[in-house]
Amino acid sequence: MKKNRKLAALGLVCAMMASMAAGCGNSGDTSKTPEDSSTPVSSASSAVVEEEKDPVTLEWLAYNCYGQPKEDSQVVQEFEKRFNVKFDFWFVDDQKWEEVLGARLASGEMPDVMKVKNTSNIPSYVKQGVLAPIDDTIQARIPATMKAINDLDSDGTGFMDAYYDGQLYLLKTPTVYGDCATILMWRKDWLTNLGMEIPTTIDELEQVLVAVRNNDPDGNGAKDTYGLSNTALNAIFGAYGDIPMKEFRGTGSQKLYFTMRDDKVAYACIQPEMKEALTKLQQWYKDGLIDPEFVTGENTGGYWAISQAFNNDKIAVTGMVTPYHWLTPESDEIAGGACWTEFAALHPGTELGTTVDFGTAFVGPEGKSGTHCWGMWSTQGFGITTQCAEDEDKLNALTSIMETLITDDDLYQTAHLGIENVDWKYDQQGIPQSIGEKSSAETNEAGIEVFVTVGLNYEARMNSYRPYVRKYYEDHKGPGYSNVLVPSTEAETTYIADLKTFTLDAYIKFITGEESMDTWDDFVSQFNSLGGQQIVDEINAARGK
């Protein structure tokens, strides 16, 4: 059975705004003037009692379906009582999502609120008549939600892909510390042996790479060490001004990254500054400074963030991980991050600052710097279906849940962690800690993490980290480049697979010297002819640019 990691602890934060009325259907004006309040009323008029409304049924598919929430779930009961609703949970096996959901939608069924696994599905859902536009009328019902989105996505680049034909169809939940760029971890002991410091610029990096290759930093008497492999490549590209793709290995998810040029979407991989970076990397590879096995990657198995090349004393610096992966143990009870734990097991006595240490993004010739950044926004979220949008009671109930989750931290905590003293309790530091461990299915069955998808309470989510973890992130936060998320287009669906293969192959050939940098213009021309130009043209047309 697939297991969740232990549920994250959730610290309480101050409410961001006054809590909205939780109940739905209270649309009448109950305000009174001073005259109204002071005027006696008859016993007959004062005896008027508001008629209790029947619960509104909400068909709910706004969660990852590893299990189906049980009717006796206290979390579910809390939401049903508070909002006067009855939930009809759709169970769509997470491993068969597209197949099962597609069949139900094709038969004419639809939930009221629906998780969308990828924004590329939006066009088909719209054409099927499933997703309703989240227009001005709906947005007016969720002011706190829209404010949270606008605050976290001030330039609008994180939500471009949520639009289709000029209308918004998807809302997303922000990723905690998604704006924290991937970090660089150095063999500090090697640099100490070489009499060098962690480099901060491209020129300093080059000097370090030469020394690591030629001056036996591990002291084994063999010339068997290299400066870097594939995961640090993005830090080099970032020093020249952009990130061309996510990963640089044949088995990786080498997603091509978009960037902005003159308010238009463009592919980062064909920008002139990437030619400059590749020229430098080609020279380093020729000089033997880059691990010749970088094409196959640093990770040869196990957890994806582990660099066996780094752990086995082959390279001096690794990247593509977050600070959390190199978290040092806080105590005997709280272990360190996955990368720290595995490295320390192979190198007894490992100390941060002595054996290994964090490095900063390299500054390039024009002062630019940054590494790969996961991004605040993913390509999944939730949409409101036409069934819900056309039913005033359903829409009132759903938007009330959304707004209350973002303004009521206690309710968010219930949705996120479950019931106090049942699913979690406070530790001696006053931090909520989960009671026991639950599988993914058990978590769903308890109603935990079933409702938080529609609650964009970023501050509450941020505080799900223990204070020392949060500080760790803040201490090691540096500049980064996030992929610009764009609307799905027919051209991208048609051409992107071949474009990714073509680009990765070309970049590898440039770095290894198999292809001369004199052919760069030919590469750009061919990239555009293979569909690259058509893709960005369609994207910018969809944006009205």
C-alpha positions in Angstrom: 0.0 0.0 0.0 1.3 3.3 -1.0 2.3 5.3 2.1 2.2 9.0 2.8 5.1 10.6 4.5 4.2 11.5 8.1 1.7 14.3 7.9 3.4 17.6 8.3 2.9 19.5 11.5 0.8 22.6 11.2 1.5 25.7 13.2 -1.3 28.1 13.8 -1.2 31.6 12.3 -3.3 34.7 12.8 -6.4 35.0 10.6 -5.7 37.0 7.5 -9.1 38.6 7.5 -12.4 38.3 9.4 -14.1 34.9 9.0 -16.8 34.8 6.5 -20.2 33.4 7.4 -19.9 29.7 7.1 -23.5 28.8 6.4 -24.8 29.0 2.8 -28.1 30.3 1.7 -28.1 33.4 4.0 -28.5 35.9 1.2 -31.2 38.1 2.8 -30.3 41.5 4.2 -30.4 41.2 8.0 -28.9 44.7 8.8 -30.9 47.1 11.0 -30.9 50.8 11.4 -30.6 52.3 14.9 -34.4 53.1 14.7 -35.1 49.5 13.9 -33.2 48.2 16.8 -34.9 50.5 19.4 -38.4 50.1 18.2 -40.5 47.6 20.1 -41.9 44.8 18.1 -44.9 42.6 18.8 -44.5 39.1 20.1 -46.0 37.8 16.9 -43.4 39.4 14.7 -40.5 38.4 17.0 -41.6 34.8 16.9 -40.7 34.5 13.2 -38.2 31.6 12.9 -36.1 31.1 9.7 -37.1 27.9 8.0 -34.3 25.3 8.1 -33.1 24.5 4.6 -32.4 21.0 3.4 -28.6 20.3 2.9 -27.2 21.1 -0.5 -25.6 18.0 -2.2 -22.1 18.7 -3.5 -20.5 16.1 -5.8 -16.8 16.3 -4.8 -13.8 15.4 -6.8 -11.3 18.0 -5.6 -8.7 15.6 -4.1 -6.3 12.8 -5.0 -8.3 9.7 -4.8 -6.3 7.1 -2.9 -9.3 6.2 -0.9 -12.9 7.4 -0.4 -13.9 9.5 2.6 -16.0 7.5 5.0 -19.5 8.7 6.1 -18.5 8.6 9.7 -15.4 10.8 9.1 -15.4 13.5 11.8 -13.7 15.9 9.3 -16.5 15.3 6.7 -19.1 15.7 9.4 -17.6 19.0 10.5 -17.8 20.4 7.0 -21.3 19.0 6.4 -22.6 20.5 9.6 -20.9 23.9 9.2 -21.9 24.5 5.6 -25.3 22.6 5.6 -24.1 20.3 2.8 -24.1 16.6 2.0 -21.0 15.4 0.1 -21.3 12.9 -2.6 -17.6 11.9 -3.0 -16.5 10.6 -6.4 -13.9 7.9 -6.2 -11.7 7.9 -9.2 -8.7 5.6 -8.7 -5.6 7.9 -8.8 -3.7 5.3 -10.8 -6.5 5.1 -13.4 -7.6 8.8 -13.3 -7.8 9.6 -17.0 -9.4 6.3 -17.9 -12.1 6.3 -15.2 -12.9 10.0 -15.2 -13.0 10.2 -18.9 -15.5 7.4 -19.1 -17.8 9.0 -16.5 -17.6 12.4 -18.2 -18.3 10.9 -21.6 -21.5 9.3 -20.2 -22.8 12.7 -19.2 -22.0 12.6 -15.5 -20.0 15.3 -13.8 -19.1 16.3 -10.3 -19.7 19.9 -9.0 -16.0 20.6 -8.2 -13.3 18.7 -10.0 -9.6 18.3 -9.7 -7.8 18.8 -13.0 -4.5 16.9 -13.1 -3.0 18.9 -15.8 -3.9 22.2 -17.4 -3.4 20.6 -20.8 -6.8 18.9 -20.2 -8.7 22.2 -20.0 -9.5 22.5 -23.7 -11.1 19.0 -23.8 -13.1 19.6 -20.6 -14.4 22.9 -21.9 -15.4 21.4 -25.3 -17.2 18.6 -23.4 -19.2 21.2 -21.5 -17.8 20.1 -18.2 -15.8 23.1 -16.9 -17.4 26.5 -16.4 -15.5 29.7 -16.8 -14.5 31.3 -13.5 -15.9 34.7 -14.7 -16.2 38.0 -12.9 -19.5 36.9 -11.4 -18.0 33.9 -9.7 -14.8 35.8 -8.8 -16.9 38.4 -7.0 -18.1 35.6 -4.7 -14.5 34.7 -3.7 -12.6 37.9 -3.0 -10.2 36.5 -0.4 -9.3 33.6 -2.8 -8.7 36.0 -5.7 -6.7 38.3 -3.5 -4.5 35.4 -2.5 -3.9 34.5 -6.1 -3.1 38.0 -7.2 -0.7 38.5 -4.2 1.3 35.4 -5.0 1.1 35.7 -8.8 1.5 39.5 -9.2 2.8 39.2 -12.8 0.2 36.7 -13.9 2.7 34.2 -15.3 1.7 31.4 -13.0 -1.8 31.3 -14.2 -1.5 31.7 -17.9 -2.1 28.0 -18.4 -5.3 28.2 -16.4 -6.9 30.2 -19.3 -8.6 28.9 -22.4 -10.0 31.1 -25.2 -9.4 34.2 -23.0 -11.3 32.9 -19.9 -10.1 31.5 -16.6 -11.1 27.9 -16.0 -8.9 26.6 -13.2 -7.8 27.7 -9.7 -4.6 26.3 -8.2 -3.2 25.8 -4.8 0.2 27.4 -4.2 3.2 25.3 -3.5 4.9 25.9 -0.2 8.3 27.3 -0.8 7.8 26.8 -4.5 9.7 30.1 -5.0 12.7 28.7 -3.2 15.3 27.9 -5.9 17.2 24.6 -6.0 20.4 24.7 -4.1 24.0 23.8 -4.7 25.8 21.6 -2.2 29.6 21.5 -2.2 32.3 19.2 -0.9 33.7 21.8 1.5 36.4 19.4 2.7 37.7 19.1 -0.9 37.9 22.9 -1.2 39.6 23.2 2.1 42.2 20.6 0.9 42.7 22.8 -2.2 43.0 26.0 -0.2 39.9 27.4 -2.0 36.5 28.9 -1.0 33.1 28.1 -2.4 32.9 30.0 -5.7 30.3 32.7 -6.3 31.0 33.7 -9.9 31.5 31.9 -13.2 35.2 32.9 -13.2 35.8 31.6 -9.7 33.9 28.4 -10.6 36.2 27.8 -13.5 39.3 28.1 -11.2 37.7 25.6 -8.8 36.8 23.1 -11.5 40.4 23.1 -12.8 41.8 22.5 -9.3 39.3 19.7 -8.5 40.2 17.9 -11.7 43.9 18.2 -11.4 44.9 18.6 -7.8 43.5 15.4 -6.1 41.1 17.0 -3.6 40.1 13.7 -2.0 43.7 12.7 -1.5 43.5 9.2 -3.0 46.4 9.8 -5.3 44.3 9.3 -8.5 43.0 11.8 -11.0 39.4 10.7 -10.7 37.4 13.7 -9.6 35.4 16.2 -11.6 33.8 19.5 -10.8 30.2 18.9 -11.8 27.8 16.7 -13.6 24.2 17.3 -14.9 22.4 18.7 -11.8 24.6 21.8 -11.5 24.2 22.7 -15.2 21.1 24.9 -14.6 23.2 27.1 -12.2 25.6 27.7 -15.2 22.7 28.6 -17.6 21.2 30.7 -14.9 24.4 32.8 -14.7 23.8 33.7 -18.3 20.2 34.6 -17.9 17.7 31.7 -18.1 16.9 28.0 -17.6 16.4 26.1 -20.9 14.9 22.9 -19.5 14.3 21.1 -16.3 16.8 18.3 -16.6 19.8 17.3 -18.8 19.6 13.5 -19.1 17.9 11.2 -21.4 15.8 9.5 -18.8 14.7 12.8 -17.1 11.6 14.9 -17.5 13.4 17.5 -19.7 10.5 19.9 -19.9 11.3 22.8 -22.1 11.0 26.1 -20.2 9.2 29.2 -21.4 10.4 32.7 -20.7 9.1 36.2 -21.4 10.6 38.5 -24.0 9.0 41.9 -24.7 5.8 40.7 -23.0 5.6 37.7 -25.2 6.1 34.1 -24.4 9.2 32.5 -25.9 11.3 29.4 -25.5 14.2 29.9 -23.2 16.3 27.2 -24.9 16.8 29.2 -28.2 17.7 32.6 -26.6 21.2 34.0 -27.5 22.4 33.9 -23.8 22.0 30.1 -23.9 24.5 30.0 -26.7 26.9 31.8 -24.5 26.4 29.3 -21.7 26.8 26.3 -24.0 30.0 27.8 -25.4 31.5 27.9 -21.9 30.3 24.4 -21.1 31.7 23.0 -24.3 35.1 24.4 -23.4 34.9 23.0 -19.8 33.9 19.6 -21.2 36.8 19.6 -23.6 39.2 20.4 -20.7 37.8 17.4 -18.7 36.2 19.5 -16.0 32.7 18.0 -16.4 31.9 14.4 -15.6 31.8 12.6 -19.0 28.9 10.6 -17.7 26.7 13.6 -17.1 24.4 12.5 -19.9 23.2 9.5 -17.9 22.9 11.7 -14.8 24.1 11.6 -11.2 21.2 9.5 -9.8 21.6 5.8 -10.6 18.7 4.6 -8.5 16.7 5.1 -5.4 15.2 8.4 -4.3 15.4 10.8 -7.2 17.2 13.6 -5.3 20.2 11.5 -4.3 23.4 12.1 -6.2 25.4 8.9 -6.2 28.2 10.7 -8.1 28.4 13.2 -5.2 28.0 10.6 -2.5 30.7 8.4 -4.0 33.3 11.1 -4.2 33.2 11.7 -8.0 32.0 15.3 -8.2 32.5 18.4 -6.1 29.1 20.0 -6.4 25.5 18.8 -6.9 22.2 20.6 -7.3 18.6 20.2 -8.4 17.4 19.7 -4.8 15.8 21.9 -2.2 17.2 22.9 1.2 14.9 20.4 2.8 16.8 17.5 1.2 19.9 18.6 3.0 18.2 19.3 6.3 20.5 18.5 9.3 19.0 16.4 12.1 17.4 18.6 14.8 17.6 15.9 17.4 17.9 12.2 17.8 14.1 11.9 17.2 14.0 14.1 14.1 16.1 12.8 11.3 17.8 14.9 8.6 16.8 15.2 5.0 17.2 12.3 2.5 20.3 13.7 0.9 22.0 14.5 4.2 21.1 11.1 5.7 22.5 9.0 2.8 25.7 11.1 2.4 26.4 11.0 6.2 25.9 7.2 6.2 28.8 7.0 3.7 30.9 9.7 5.3 30.8 9.2 9.1 31.3 12.4 11.1 29.9 14.6 8.3 29.4 18.2 9.5 27.6 21.0 7.7 30.1 23.8 7.0 33.1 21.5 7.2 32.4 18.3 5.2 29.7 19.8 3.0 28.2 23.3 2.7 25.7 25.3 0.7 26.7 27.4 -2.2 25.1 30.4 -3.9 24.0 30.7 -7.5 26.9 31.8 -9.7 27.0 35.3 -11.0 27.6 35.5 -14.7 29.5 38.0 -16.9 26.5 40.4 -16.9 25.6 40.1 -13.2 22.8 37.6 -13.8 22.3 34.6 -11.5 19.8 31.9 -10.5 19.2 28.2 -10.4 16.2 26.1 -11.3 13.0 27.0 -9.4 10.1 24.6 -9.0 7.7 27.5 -9.1 4.9 28.6 -6.9 2.2 27.1 -9.1 1.9 23.7 -10.6 0.0 22.6 -13.7 -2.9 21.1 -11.7 -5.7 22.6 -9.7 -9.5 22.5 -9.6 -12.4 23.7 -11.7 -16.0 24.5 -11.1 -18.3 22.5 -13.4 -21.2 23.8 -15.4 -23.5 21.7 -13.2 -22.4 23.6 -10.2 -22.2 27.0 -11.9 -25.8 26.7 -13.0 -27.1 25.8 -9.5 -27.2 28.8 -7.2 -27.3 26.7 -4.0 -24.4 24.5 -5.1 -22.3 27.6 -6.1 -23.1 29.3 -2.8 -22.1 26.3 -0.8 -18.8 25.8 -2.7 -17.7 29.4 -2.7 -18.5 29.6 1.0 -16.2 26.6 1.7 -13.5 28.2 -0.4 -13.6 31.5 1.3 -13.9 30.1 4.8 -10.9 27.9 4.3 -8.8 30.8 3.4 -9.9 33.0 6.2 -10.3 30.5 9.0 -7.0 28.9 10.0 -8.7 26.6 12.5 -10.9 25.1 9.8 -8.0 24.8 7.4 -6.1 23.0 10.1 -9.0 20.5 10.4 -9.0 20.0 6.7 -5.2 19.6 6.6 -4.5 17.6 9.7 -7.8 16.2 10.9 -9.4 16.2 14.4 -7.4 17.4 17.4 -6.4 14.6 19.8 -7.7 12.0 17.3 -5.4 12.7 14.3 -3.0 15.2 15.9 -2.0 16.8 19.1 0.2 19.6 20.3 3.8 18.8 21.3 5.7 20.4 24.2 6.5 23.3 21.9 2.9 24.0 21.1 3.3 22.6 17.5 0.6 20.2 16.2 2.0 16.8 15.5 0.3 13.9 13.8 -0.7 10.9 15.9 0.6 7.8 14.2 1.1 7.4 10.5 -1.6 6.9 7.8 -1.4 5.4 4.4 -2.7 7.6 1.5 -5.9 5.6 1.5 -6.4 5.9 5.2 -5.8 9.7 5.0 -8.5 10.0 2.4 -10.9 7.8 4.4 -10.5 10.0 7.4 -11.4 13.0 5.3 -7.9 14.5 5.7 -6.6 16.5 2.7 -9.9 16.1 0.9 -11.0 19.8 1.2 -7.7 21.7 1.3 -7.4 21.7 -2.5 -10.0 24.5 -2.7 -8.5 26.5 0.2 -5.7 28.8 -1.0 -4.5 29.5 2.6 -0.8 29.9 1.8 0.2 31.2 5.2 -1.4 28.3 7.0 0.2 25.9 4.7 3.6 27.6 5.2 3.3 27.0 8.9 2.8 23.3 8.4 6.6 23.2 8.6 8.3 23.1 11.9 10.0 26.4 12.7 13.5 25.1 12.2 12.6 23.8 8.8 11.1 27.1 7.8 14.2 28.9 9.0 16.3 26.4 7.0 14.5 27.4 3.8 14.8 31.1 4.6 18.5 30.9 5.4 19.3 29.2 2.1 16.9 30.9 -0.2 18.5 32.2 -3.4 17.5 33.5 -6.9 15.9 31.2 -9.3 14.1 30.9 -12.6 10.6 29.4 -12.8 8.9 28.1 -15.9 6.3 30.4 -17.3 3.1 28.4 -17.3 1.3 28.9 -20.6 -2.1 28.1 -22.1 -2.4 24.6 -23.8 -2.4 24.7 -27.6 -3.0 22.2 -30.3 0.5 22.9 -31.7 2.2 22.0 -28.4 0.2 18.8 -28.1 1.3 17.9 -31.6 5.0 18.9 -31.5 6.3 19.0 -28.0 7.5 15.4 -27.6 9.7 15.6 -30.7 10.9 19.1 -29.7 12.0 17.9 -26.3 14.0 15.0 -27.8 15.5 17.2 -30.4 16.5 19.9 -27.9 18.1 17.6 -25.4 20.0 15.8 -28.1 21.3 19.1 -29.5 22.3 20.5 -26.1 24.2 17.3 -25.3 26.0 17.5 -28.7 26.9 21.1 -28.1 28.3 20.4 -24.6 30.3 17.4 -25.7 31.7 19.2 -28.8 30.1 16.8 -31.2 28.3 19.8 -32.6 30.2 23.1 -33.2 28.7 26.2 -31.7 28.9 27.7 -35.2 25.8 25.6 -36.0 23.7 27.4 -33.3 21.7 29.4 -35.8 20.9 26.2 -37.6 19.7 24.7 -34.4 17.4 27.6 -33.7 16.0 27.5 -37.2 15.3 23.8 -37.0 13.7 24.1 -33.6 11.3 26.7 -34.9 10.5 24.7 -38.0 9.8 21.6 -35.9 6.9 23.4 -34.3 8.6 25.7 -31.8 7.5 28.8 -33.6 4.0 27.6 -34.2 3.6 26.8 -30.5 4.7 30.2 -29.2 2.6 31.9 -31.9 -0.5 30.1 -30.7 0.3 30.8 -27.1 0.7 34.5 -27.7 -2.4 34.7 -29.8 -4.4 33.0 -27.0 -3.0 35.8 -24.7 -4.0 38.5 -27.2 -0.3 39.3 -27.9 
